[in-house]
Amino acid sequence: MELPISRLIVVPVIRDDDGRVLLCKMPPDRGVFPGQWGLPGGGVEPGERIYDALVREVGEELGVSLLSATPLFFKDGVHEKTVPGEGRILLYMVFLLFECRVDAGQPIRLNDEFSEFTWAEPSRLGAYDLNPATRETFSSLELLPATDARDEA
């Protein structure tokens, strides 16, 4: 059996002043969870500090400045990632989650890693086609009932 590639992933849980959570939708042909809603974030580059990776990922993916980041928890899992032109690769991913605030004066400008975004009311999170990792995260944060996370995994 082939051992998966290991990746350290920073994941911001971003809320606005009204308590809504930023969700991003993956395009249908790429990523670990194609076509599903989830949280932004990405890999820590070799030699990069975790906070610096978080600042970089928020800037690259969302086009906004990170104002604050508080560590929440980590989790891991093995996932397949769809890479255009390369097919699917197996990854062992360690997700480092942070509660984050971004500059509300800057508009969200997605890069090509996502097809759309929304600010979701916590009471409406269960209505989205969330990827399993995001459902588990929201369940851990008590934003979704634990049964919702298990039902979708």
Secondary structure, DSSP 4 states (H G I P E B T S, - for coil): -PPPEEEEEEEEEEB-TTS-EEEEE--TTSBSSTT-EE---EEPPTT--HHHHHHHHHHHHH---EEEEEEEEEEEEEEEEEETTTEEEEEEEEEEEEEEEE-TTS-----TT-SEEEEE-GGGGGGS-B-HHHHHHHHHTTSS-HHHHHHH-
